[in-house]
Amino acid sequence: MRPLLRILGALSALIVVALTVTVALSWAPDRPVNALKARWAPPPSQFVNFQGMAVHFRDEGRRGDPIPIVLLHGTSASLHTWDGWVSALEGSRRVIRMDLPGFGLTGPAPGDDYSIAAYTRFVLGFLDLLGVQRFVLAGNSLGGEIAWQVAAAAPQRVERLVLVDAAGYAFAPASMPLGFRIARMPALAWLTERILPRGVIEASVRNVYGDPSRVSDTLVDRYYELTLREGNRAALGRRFRQNAPGKDADRIKTLRLPTLVLWGGKDRLIPPQYAQQFGRDIPGSKVIVYEALGHVPHEEDPAATVADVGRFLAR
């Protein structure tokens, strides 16, 4: 009996040591925004006070463009996800993008309201602040839902709409990124706001790419470090708890504007069947599916996707 007890005691000690080492290696407290700005907010980044937040945004390209292009990122992403599109568009168009409340360097909303209605008010108010009254609006995932909701709420202001793997319907994911699954567990909130293995972020980013080999260390660094921006992890949990997929889907059928729907054929978060649903519900819209790409085709293959955007804008 005593040898068995000694063996069990030794195993217990090893488990405690292993857990302690795992926690120590994964310990990742919030990082202050000022510690992240040098790497993730060089020029042309700007910050402006709006709705109680220092909103991180970039306003690039041709200043005389009367109809700027506005780009809205998805959940846990940032304005950087549009870098490839901006490089292609800024020579001929004015392009505006921002970190939405709860994400990137903008960080959490003071009132913790992450409803689609709040995001719609944010986008329209922010563009008012910049003096932009009419614009082309493009969005991915969460940003796609905000985009079509803005178009429905203020049709006189949105000239054209580009939806990239957009949310809006009550969808059933084939696979959800690990980071999203963890953020949906309120019981783990205290722990997940202090511990974040980099591998969780890497697995999550690879999950939304059609070709995971395209995911670079620098890309994972960006998602990881901006997730650690103070308040973002708590905001993500609140965002999921306030989410109601499909609640306003009937409004999609009210849209009457030129619309381009872009989708990754390997999107496992919002499967491609929803691209066709948008195509059916928005009269005259055009649907393009990229068979080899995932949930963020604009980031995974910016050249191919922005080329189709260019043709759509030139029509």
C-alpha positions in Angstrom: 0.0 0.0 0.0 2.7 2.5 0.9 4.6 2.1 -2.4 1.3 2.7 -4.2 0.7 5.8 -2.1 4.1 7.1 -2.9 3.6 6.5 -6.6 0.2 8.4 -6.5 1.8 11.2 -4.5 4.6 11.5 -7.1 2.1 11.5 -10.0 0.0 14.2 -8.2 3.1 16.3 -7.7 4.1 15.9 -11.4 0.5 17.0 -12.5 0.7 20.0 -10.2 4.1 21.0 -11.6 2.9 20.5 -15.2 -0.2 22.6 -14.6 1.9 25.3 -13.0 4.3 25.4 -15.9 1.4 25.4 -18.4 -0.2 28.4 -16.7 3.1 30.2 -16.4 3.9 29.8 -20.1 0.3 30.8 -21.1 0.0 33.7 -18.7 -1.1 36.7 -20.8 -2.5 39.7 -19.0 -4.0 42.6 -20.8 -1.6 44.9 -22.6 -2.1 48.7 -22.5 -2.9 50.2 -25.8 0.1 52.4 -25.7 2.4 49.4 -25.6 0.9 48.1 -28.9 0.7 51.4 -30.9 4.4 51.4 -32.1 3.9 48.1 -34.0 0.3 48.2 -35.0 -0.5 51.9 -35.4 2.3 53.5 -37.4 1.4 56.2 -40.0 -1.1 56.6 -41.6 -2.9 55.4 -38.4 -4.9 58.1 -36.5 -6.9 58.1 -33.3 -10.0 60.3 -32.7 -12.2 60.5 -29.6 -15.7 59.3 -30.4 -18.4 57.8 -28.2 -16.0 57.7 -25.3 -13.4 55.8 -27.2 -10.1 56.6 -28.9 -11.0 55.1 -32.3 -8.1 53.8 -34.3 -8.7 54.4 -38.0 -6.9 55.0 -41.4 -8.1 57.4 -44.1 -6.1 56.9 -47.2 -6.0 57.4 -50.9 -7.5 60.2 -53.1 -8.8 63.0 -51.0 -11.0 64.4 -53.7 -13.0 61.1 -54.1 -16.7 62.1 -53.6 -17.8 58.5 -52.7 -15.2 56.9 -50.4 -15.0 53.2 -49.8 -15.5 52.2 -46.2 -14.2 48.8 -45.0 -15.5 47.0 -41.9 -13.7 44.0 -40.4 -15.1 40.9 -38.6 -15.0 39.5 -35.1 -11.6 39.6 -33.4 -10.0 41.2 -36.5 -8.8 44.7 -37.1 -8.5 47.3 -39.8 -5.2 45.5 -40.9 -7.2 42.7 -42.4 -7.9 45.0 -45.4 -4.2 45.9 -46.1 -4.2 44.1 -49.5 -7.4 45.8 -50.7 -6.2 49.3 -49.6 -2.9 48.9 -51.5 -4.9 48.2 -54.7 -7.6 50.8 -54.2 -5.8 53.8 -52.7 -4.3 55.0 -56.0 -7.7 55.9 -57.4 -10.1 55.9 -54.4 -10.4 57.3 -50.9 -10.5 54.3 -48.5 -11.6 54.6 -44.8 -11.3 51.7 -42.3 -11.4 51.6 -38.5 -11.1 49.2 -35.6 -14.7 48.6 -34.5 -15.6 48.8 -30.8 -14.4 45.8 -28.8 -11.6 45.0 -31.3 -8.1 46.1 -32.4 -6.7 49.2 -30.8 -10.1 50.9 -30.4 -10.9 48.6 -27.5 -14.1 48.1 -25.6 -17.2 50.3 -25.8 -17.8 52.3 -22.5 -21.4 51.1 -22.2 -20.6 47.4 -23.2 -23.2 47.6 -25.9 -22.1 45.3 -28.8 -25.5 44.9 -30.5 -25.7 45.3 -34.2 -27.9 48.4 -33.6 -25.0 50.0 -31.6 -22.5 49.1 -34.3 -24.8 50.7 -36.9 -25.0 53.9 -35.0 -21.2 53.8 -34.5 -20.5 53.6 -38.2 -22.9 56.3 -39.3 -21.8 58.6 -36.5 -18.1 58.0 -37.2 -18.6 58.8 -40.8 -20.5 62.0 -39.9 -17.5 62.9 -37.8 -15.3 62.6 -40.9 -17.8 64.5 -43.0 -18.6 61.6 -45.2 -22.3 61.5 -46.2 -22.3 59.0 -49.1 -20.0 56.0 -49.5 -19.5 52.5 -50.8 -19.6 50.0 -47.9 -17.8 46.7 -47.6 -17.7 44.3 -44.7 -16.6 40.8 -43.7 -18.4 38.5 -41.3 -19.6 40.7 -38.4 -18.6 43.7 -40.5 -20.7 42.4 -43.3 -23.8 42.3 -41.2 -23.1 45.8 -39.9 -22.6 46.9 -43.6 -26.0 45.6 -44.8 -27.7 46.9 -41.6 -26.3 50.4 -42.3 -27.5 50.2 -45.9 -31.0 49.2 -44.6 -31.0 52.0 -42.0 -29.6 54.7 -44.2 -30.2 53.7 -47.8 -29.7 57.3 -49.1 -26.1 57.2 -47.9 -24.8 53.8 -49.2 -24.2 53.8 -53.0 -23.0 50.2 -53.3 -22.5 47.3 -51.0 -19.9 44.5 -50.8 -20.6 41.6 -48.5 -17.7 39.3 -47.8 -18.7 36.0 -46.0 -21.2 38.2 -44.2 -23.3 37.3 -41.1 -27.0 38.0 -41.0 -28.8 34.7 -41.2 -29.3 32.1 -38.4 -26.4 30.1 -39.7 -25.1 26.7 -38.5 -21.2 26.6 -38.5 -19.5 23.5 -39.8 -16.6 24.4 -37.6 -16.0 27.3 -35.2 -12.5 28.7 -34.3 -11.2 27.5 -31.0 -10.9 31.0 -29.6 -14.6 31.7 -30.4 -15.7 28.5 -28.6 -13.7 29.4 -25.5 -15.0 33.0 -25.5 -18.6 31.6 -25.5 -18.0 29.9 -22.0 -18.9 32.5 -19.3 -17.6 30.2 -16.6 -14.1 30.5 -18.0 -14.2 34.3 -18.4 -11.9 35.1 -15.4 -9.3 32.5 -16.6 -9.5 33.4 -20.3 -9.0 37.1 -19.6 -5.6 36.3 -18.1 -4.4 33.2 -19.9 -4.1 32.9 -23.6 -1.8 30.4 -25.3 -0.6 31.7 -28.6 -1.4 28.3 -30.1 -5.2 29.0 -29.5 -4.9 32.1 -31.7 -2.9 30.3 -34.4 -5.4 27.4 -34.5 -8.3 29.9 -34.7 -6.7 31.8 -37.6 -5.8 28.6 -39.5 -9.4 27.4 -39.0 -10.8 30.4 -41.0 -8.3 30.1 -43.9 -9.0 27.8 -46.8 -5.3 27.1 -47.1 -3.8 27.2 -43.6 -0.3 27.3 -45.1 -1.0 30.9 -45.9 -1.0 31.8 -42.2 2.3 33.4 -41.3 3.9 34.0 -37.9 3.4 37.8 -38.4 -0.3 37.3 -39.1 -0.6 35.2 -35.9 1.3 37.9 -34.0 -1.1 40.5 -35.1 -4.2 38.6 -34.1 -2.6 37.5 -30.8 -1.3 40.9 -29.7 -4.5 42.8 -30.6 -6.5 40.2 -28.7 -4.4 41.1 -25.7 -5.3 44.8 -26.0 -6.8 45.7 -22.6 -10.5 45.0 -22.5 -10.8 43.1 -25.8 -11.2 39.6 -24.3 -13.9 40.7 -22.0 -15.6 42.6 -24.8 -15.6 39.5 -27.0 -17.4 37.4 -24.4 -20.0 40.2 -24.0 -20.3 40.5 -27.8 -21.2 36.7 -28.1 -23.7 36.9 -25.3 -25.5 39.8 -27.0 -25.4 38.1 -30.4 -28.7 37.0 -31.9 -28.0 35.5 -35.4 -30.8 35.9 -37.8 -32.9 38.3 -35.7 -33.0 40.9 -38.5 -32.6 38.6 -41.5 -36.0 39.8 -43.0 -34.4 43.3 -43.5 -32.0 41.9 -46.1 -34.9 41.6 -48.5 -35.6 45.3 -48.3 -32.2 46.2 -49.8 -32.3 47.9 -53.2 -28.8 48.8 -54.2 -26.0 47.4 -56.3 -24.5 44.6 -54.2 -21.5 42.3 -54.7 -21.4 39.1 -52.6 -18.0 37.5 -52.2 -17.5 34.2 -50.4 -14.9 31.6 -49.7 -15.9 28.1 -50.9 -14.1 26.6 -47.9 -15.8 28.8 -45.3 -16.7 26.5 -42.4 -17.9 29.2 -40.1 -20.6 30.7 -42.4 -20.9 28.1 -45.1 -21.2 29.1 -48.8 -24.9 28.3 -48.9 -25.5 31.7 -47.3 -23.8 33.5 -50.2 -26.6 32.1 -52.4 -29.2 33.2 -49.8 -27.9 36.8 -50.0 -28.0 36.5 -53.8 -31.6 35.4 -53.7 -32.7 38.0 -51.2 -31.0 41.1 -52.7 -32.5 41.8 -56.2 -29.9 42.2 -58.9 -26.9 41.2 -56.6 -23.9 39.4 -58.0 -22.4 36.4 -56.2 -18.8 35.2 -56.6 -17.5 32.1 -54.7 -13.7 31.4 -54.5 -13.6 27.7 -54.2 -10.1 27.5 -52.5 -10.6 30.3 -50.0 -12.0 30.4 -46.4 -13.9 32.8 -44.2 -11.6 35.8 -44.8 -11.0 35.6 -48.6 -10.1 39.4 -48.7 -7.2 38.7 -46.4 -6.2 35.2 -47.7 -6.1 36.3 -51.4 -6.5 40.1 -51.6 -5.4 40.3 -55.2 -8.1 38.0 -56.6 -10.9 39.4 -54.4 -10.1 43.1 -54.9 -9.9 42.6 -58.6 -13.6 41.6 -58.6 -14.4 44.6 -56.4 -12.6 46.9 -58.9 -14.8 45.5 -61.8 -17.9 45.9 -59.7 -17.1 49.5 -58.9 -16.3 50.3 -62.5 -19.7 49.1 -63.7 
